[in-house]
Amino acid sequence: MNYTQNEKIEQVTDLTLVVGVDIGSQLHYARAFDNRGCELTKRVFFSK
């Protein structure tokens, strides 16, 4: 799937939830944002 940056942005709607996950060797972090970039959660961390 080769999308241009504008095509990727157009795919984000009011129903889109963006989740970022950082996988580390010991701890992992996750954060959730809505389509406007407002953070819906505080930083969540978890381990294996």
N, C-alpha and C positions, 0 to 999 in steps of 0.2 A: 504494500500500500504506500504509494508515493504521493503525499499531499504537500502542497505548498503551505507556508505559514498561514496565509489568509484562509485557505480551505480548512485548516485545523481550527482556527479561531471561529469560523462560521459553524462548526460542529457543536460548539458549546452553547447550550440553551438554558432556560430557567430551570430545567429539570436535571441539569448536570451537577454532579458532585465530583470535585477534583480532590484526590487523595495523594499526598506525597509520602513516600516511605523511604527511610534511610536504614539500610541493613548494615549493621556493624558486626564485629566479631563477638561482642558480648551483649551489647544493648542495641535495640532497634527503636526507631522513632517514627511516629506517624502524625500527620496533620491533615485536616480536612478544610476545604474552602468551597464557597459557592461560586456561581458563575461570574459574580462581580469582584471576586478576590477577597471577600470578607471571610475571616477565619471563623469556622464553626466550632472548633475545639481548641483547647489548649494543647500544648505538646504532650503527646501520649508516648510513653516508652514501655517497652516490654523486652523480655529475654526469652531464650529458648524454653 
